[in-house]
């Protein structure tokens, strides 16, 4: 930014030599600056040595006169007002309030007191009344082994306009997959129709090419977690990952810092690709992202600690071979991650409780009471607990109880994802209507 002002001053100085008869307004129009700015700098150049080139660098901003020494009583009054606020000020008083109080206290005396709020601020700072934030010690994230822990996320391509008659927000989104251990951009594509089903298909495409990681970090995007709040069974997307024996790490709300690698990739792509080329349609965006992915992994030096200012593929020329997608899959494997998990429910008037949108009969005599459903993954059942006693066991509904070919399972989980996405959108609409009312 400073270079911009230096250039403007140099241009004004040259114009003053080339066009000495111009008016201030003519100089201002030529430089696209204000007339007052031209007037101020004309005065500076007239007073300066014509051969002094340093004058265009700007005037020093430090204090031109030393800080005045004030009577100790005045200093003590400043600190007293700060420490003991007046009755009309139920907060820590700032310089403006202190300045007003000083004027009241020393109105009938000949003692000088600060007339500037910045001077009062300096006095407070010198006497440790301004609390400076402690220096934050940053600890580097411990890098996992290469290609074992991925982060995924969506972000908008804002240069592509939304459909006036259809989808306006999130019209076209990037889907990025980044490896924590190497900073490699594993996947980098875009679509105008990302939902729960298409997210599963996108991840399957990545798994087919790259293999399966051990852990996947996601945020609380409804396409990933659905309506999952920790008091119900996981979403279709999460069950899909758990069935592939991939640990799912869900970030808490408003904590993008817990998936820093994919967030940094979002910023890099925006600044180095999308903001430069500004694609206005999906096909052009896909072509740009394809080329940029190669540049990011193979040509662009990465300044992360693991890469050492080298492109990721140069820093890691040999990568481990990952697990491949299985031919057969246990569609109920996700239940193992919930073994021993307990869910609290209140019994309804018909004697049942809701769990994962399915009803389980407990007993009418328990109407209105709280009970606990404890998952027994080994026997695939719920233990119904009241107090500390197991009063009943019921089989968990919705399980398949057999191995399935991966293609068959993928089709079934996509059907579940479509149903879940429709329900999620319906809930969102209902909440918006409730807020509007």
DRENLUM-784044 format. One record per residue (C-alpha): residue in three letters; x, y, z. Coordinates in steps of 0.5 Angstrom, whole numbers, padded with zeros to 4 digits, always signed. Layout:
N
alaXYZ ...
***
This chain:
437
unk+0000+0000+0000 unk+0006+0005+0002 unk+0009+0004-0005 unk+0002+0007-0008 unk+0003+0013-0004 unk+0010+0014-0006 unk+0008+0013-0013 unk+0003+0018-0013 unk+0008+0023-0009 unk+0013+0022-0015 unk+0008+0023-0020 unk+0006+0030-0017 unk+0013+0032-0016 unk+0014+0031-0024 unk+0008+0035-0026 unk+0010+0041-0021 unk+0016+0041-0026 unk+0013+0040-0032 unk+0006+0043-0031 unk+0007+0049-0026 unk+0001+0053-0029 unk-0004+0048-0027 unk-0009+0049-0021 unk-0009+0044-0015 unk-0016+0042-0018 unk-0012+0040-0025 unk-0007+0036-0021 unk-0012+0033-0017 unk-0016+0030-0023 unk-0010+0028-0026 unk-0007+0024-0020 unk-0014+0022-0018 unk-0013+0025-0011 unk-0016+0030-0007 unk-0015+0037-0008 unk-0013+0038+0000 unk-0008+0032-0001 unk-0005+0036-0007 unk-0005+0042-0003 unk-0001+0039+0003 unk+0004+0036-0002 unk+0006+0042-0006 unk+0007+0046+0001 unk+0012+0040+0003 unk+0016+0040-0004 unk+0017+0047-0004 unk+0020+0047+0003 unk+0024+0041+0001 unk+0031+0041-0003 unk+0029+0040-0010 unk+0035+0035-0010 unk+0032+0031-0004 unk+0029+0025-0007 unk+0027+0022+0000 unk+0022+0027+0001 unk+0017+0023-0003 unk+0018+0017+0002 unk+0013+0021+0006 unk+0014+0025+0013 unk+0015+0021+0019 unk+0009+0020+0023 unk+0013+0020+0030 unk+0011+0025+0035 unk+0014+0032+0033 unk+0015+0034+0041 unk+0016+0030+0047 unk+0011+0028+0051 unk+0009+0034+0056 unk+0011+0033+0064 unk+0005+0034+0068 unk+0004+0035+0075 unk+0004+0029+0079 unk-0003+0030+0082 unk-0006+0030+0075 unk-0003+0024+0073 unk-0006+0021+0080 unk-0012+0024+0078 unk-0012+0020+0071 unk-0011+0013+0074 unk-0016+0015+0080 unk-0021+0016+0075 unk-0019+0010+0071 unk-0019+0005+0077 unk-0025+0008+0081 unk-0030+0010+0075 unk-0036+0016+0076 unk-0043+0014+0078 unk-0045+0015+0071 unk-0040+0011+0068 unk-0042+0003+0070 unk-0036+0001+0066 unk-0028+0002+0065 unk-0028+0009+0063 unk-0024+0011+0057 unk-0020+0017+0055 unk-0026+0021+0053 unk-0029+0020+0060 unk-0022+0021+0063 unk-0021+0028+0059 unk-0028+0030+0061 unk-0027+0029+0069 unk-0020+0032+0069 unk-0023+0038+0066 unk-0028+0038+0072 unk-0023+0037+0077 unk-0018+0042+0075 unk-0023+0048+0072 unk-0021+0052+0078 unk-0013+0051+0078 unk-0007+0053+0074 unk-0005+0046+0073 unk-0005+0043+0066 unk-0008+0037+0064 unk-0008+0033+0058 unk-0012+0036+0052 unk-0011+0030+0048 unk-0014+0023+0049 unk-0008+0020+0046 unk-0004+0023+0051 unk-0009+0020+0056 unk-0008+0013+0053 unk+0000+0014+0053 unk-0001+0015+0061 unk-0005+0009+0062 unk-0001+0005+0058 unk+0006+0007+0062 unk+0002+0006+0069 unk+0000-0001+0067 unk-0007+0000+0066 unk-0008-0002+0059 unk-0008-0010+0059 unk-0004-0012+0053 unk-0006-0019+0051 unk-0001-0024+0052 unk+0003-0027+0046 unk+0000-0033+0044 unk+0005-0039+0043 unk+0003-0043+0037 unk+0004-0050+0037 unk+0005-0054+0030 unk+0000-0059+0029 unk+0003-0066+0029 unk+0003-0069+0022 unk+0001-0076+0021 unk+0004-0081+0017 unk+0003-0079+0009 unk-0004-0081+0006 unk-0007-0083+0013 unk-0011-0077+0015 unk-0015-0073+0010 unk-0019-0067+0011 unk-0025-0065+0006 unk-0029-0059+0005 unk-0034-0055+0000 unk-0033-0048-0002 unk-0037-0043-0007 unk-0034-0041-0013 unk-0037-0034-0013 unk-0035-0032-0020 unk-0040-0036-0023 unk-0047-0033-0022 unk-0053-0037-0019 unk-0059-0039-0023 unk-0065-0033-0023 unk-0070-0038-0023 unk-0067-0044-0019 unk-0061-0044-0014 unk-0058-0038-0012 unk-0054-0039-0006 unk-0048-0045-0007 unk-0049-0045-0014 unk-0043-0048-0016 unk-0038-0051-0011 unk-0031-0054-0010 unk-0030-0060-0007 unk-0023-0061-0004 unk-0019-0067-0001 unk-0013-0065+0003 unk-0008-0070+0006 unk-0005-0067+0013 unk+0001-0071+0013 unk+0004-0069+0006 unk-0001-0063+0004 unk-0002-0066-0002 unk-0009-0064-0006 unk-0012-0071-0007 unk-0018-0069-0010 unk-0020-0062-0013 unk-0027-0061-0017 unk-0033-0058-0017 unk-0040-0059-0019 unk-0047-0055-0018 unk-0051-0060-0015 unk-0047-0063-0009 unk-0052-0066-0004 unk-0051-0072+0001 unk-0052-0077-0005 unk-0047-0074-0009 unk-0042-0073-0004 unk-0042-0080-0003 unk-0041-0081-0010 unk-0035-0076-0010 unk-0032-0080-0004 unk-0032-0086-0008 unk-0029-0084-0014 unk-0023-0081-0010 unk-0023-0088-0006 unk-0023-0092-0013 unk-0017-0088-0015 unk-0013-0086-0009 unk-0015-0092-0004 unk-0018-0091+0003 unk-0015-0087+0009 unk-0015-0088+0016 unk-0018-0082+0018 unk-0023-0077+0015 unk-0024-0070+0018 unk-0030-0066+0016 unk-0034-0060+0019 unk-0042-0060+0021 unk-0044-0059+0014 unk-0051-0062+0013 unk-0049-0066+0007 unk-0044-0070+0012 unk-0047-0070+0018 unk-0055-0069+0016 unk-0058-0068+0023 unk-0053-0071+0027 unk-0052-0068+0034 unk-0049-0073+0038 unk-0056-0076+0040 unk-0058-0080+0035 unk-0055-0085+0030 unk-0050-0082+0025 unk-0052-0080+0018 unk-0051-0084+0011 unk-0045-0081+0009 unk-0042-0082+0016 unk-0044-0089+0016 unk-0041-0090+0009 unk-0034-0088+0012 unk-0035-0092+0018 unk-0037-0099+0014 unk-0030-0098+0010 unk-0027-0098+0017 unk-0025-0090+0016 unk-0025-0086+0023 unk-0029-0080+0022 unk-0027-0074+0026 unk-0033-0068+0026 unk-0030-0061+0028 unk-0034-0057+0033 unk-0039-0052+0031 unk-0035-0045+0028 unk-0028-0049+0029 unk-0025-0048+0022 unk-0018-0048+0025 unk-0019-0056+0027 unk-0018-0057+0019 unk-0013-0052+0017 unk-0010-0055+0011 unk-0016-0056+0007 unk-0018-0049+0009 unk-0011-0046+0007 unk-0012-0050+0000 unk-0019-0046-0001 unk-0015-0039+0000 unk-0010-0041-0004 unk-0014-0043-0010 unk-0019-0037-0009 unk-0013-0032-0009 unk-0008-0036-0015 unk-0013-0039-0019 unk-0021-0036-0019 unk-0020-0029-0017 unk-0015-0029-0023 unk-0019-0032-0028 unk-0026-0031-0026 unk-0029-0037-0029 unk-0037-0036-0030 unk-0039-0043-0032 unk-0038-0050-0029 unk-0034-0052-0035 unk-0029-0047-0035 unk-0028-0048-0027 unk-0027-0055-0028 unk-0022-0054-0033 unk-0018-0049-0029 unk-0018-0053-0023 unk-0016-0059-0027 unk-0010-0055-0029 unk-0009-0052-0022 unk-0009-0059-0018 unk-0003-0061-0023 unk+0001-0054-0021 unk-0001-0054-0014 unk+0002-0062-0013 unk+0008-0062-0018 unk+0010-0054-0019 unk+0008-0050-0014 unk+0013-0049-0008 unk+0009-0051-0001 unk+0012-0047+0005 unk+0009-0052+0010 unk+0014-0055+0015 unk+0013-0062+0012 unk+0014-0060+0004 unk+0020-0055+0006 unk+0019-0050+0000 unk+0018-0056-0005 unk+0012-0058-0009 unk+0008-0064-0005 unk+0010-0069-0010 unk+0017-0067-0010 unk+0018-0067-0002 unk+0014-0074-0002 unk+0016-0078-0009 unk+0014-0084-0006 unk+0008-0085-0002 unk+0005-0091+0001 unk+0000-0096-0002 unk-0007-0095+0001 unk-0012-0100+0002 unk-0017-0101-0004 unk-0024-0101-0004 unk-0027-0108-0001 unk-0031-0113-0006 unk-0035-0115+0000 unk-0038-0110+0005 unk-0041-0111+0012 unk-0047-0105+0012 unk-0048-0106+0019 unk-0040-0105+0021 unk-0042-0097+0023 unk-0045-0100+0029 unk-0039-0102+0032 unk-0037-0095+0033 unk-0043-0094+0037 unk-0042-0100+0042 unk-0044-0098+0049 unk-0046-0091+0047 unk-0052-0089+0051 unk-0058-0085+0049 unk-0063-0081+0053 unk-0071-0081+0051 unk-0077-0080+0054 unk-0083-0085+0053 unk-0089-0082+0049 unk-0096-0083+0051 unk-0097-0090+0046 unk-0091-0093+0050 unk-0086-0092+0045 unk-0079-0088+0044 unk-0076-0085+0037 unk-0069-0087+0035 unk-0066-0086+0028 unk-0073-0084+0026 unk-0076-0091+0028 unk-0080-0093+0034 unk-0079-0098+0039 unk-0084-0100+0044 unk-0082-0100+0052 unk-0089-0100+0055 unk-0095-0095+0057 unk-0094-0095+0064 unk-0087-0091+0063 unk-0091-0086+0059 unk-0087-0079+0061 unk-0081-0082+0064 unk-0074-0082+0062 unk-0071-0088+0060 unk-0064-0090+0057 unk-0062-0094+0050 unk-0055-0097+0051 unk-0053-0100+0044 unk-0050-0107+0045 unk-0047-0108+0038 unk-0045-0115+0039 unk-0052-0117+0040 unk-0055-0112+0035 unk-0060-0110+0040 unk-0062-0104+0045 unk-0061-0105+0053 unk-0067-0101+0055 unk-0065-0098+0062 unk-0069-0094+0067 unk-0065-0092+0073 unk-0059-0097+0074 unk-0063-0103+0072 unk-0064-0106+0065 unk-0072-0107+0064 unk-0072-0110+0057 unk-0068-0111+0051 unk-0070-0110+0043 unk-0067-0111+0037 unk-0064-0105+0033 unk-0068-0104+0027 unk-0066-0102+0020 unk-0060-0107+0020 unk-0058-0111+0014 unk-0055-0117+0018 unk-0051-0120+0012 unk-0045-0118+0007 unk-0046-0114+0001 unk-0043-0113-0005 unk-0040-0106-0005 unk-0044-0104-0012 unk-0050-0106-0008 unk-0049-0103-0002 unk-0047-0097-0005 unk-0054-0096-0009 unk-0057-0098-0002 unk-0053-0092+0002 unk-0055-0087-0004 unk-0062-0089-0003 unk-0062-0087+0004 unk-0058-0081+0003 unk-0063-0078-0002 unk-0068-0080+0003 unk-0064-0076+0009 unk-0063-0070+0004 unk-0070-0069+0003 unk-0072-0069+0010 unk-0066-0065+0012 unk-0068-0060+0007 unk-0075-0060+0010 unk-0073-0059+0017 unk-0069-0053+0014 unk-0075-0050+0011 unk-0079-0051+0017 unk-0074-0047+0021 unk-0074-0041+0017 unk-0082-0041+0017 unk-0082-0041+0024 unk-0076-0036+0025 unk-0080-0031+0020 unk-0086-0032+0024 
***
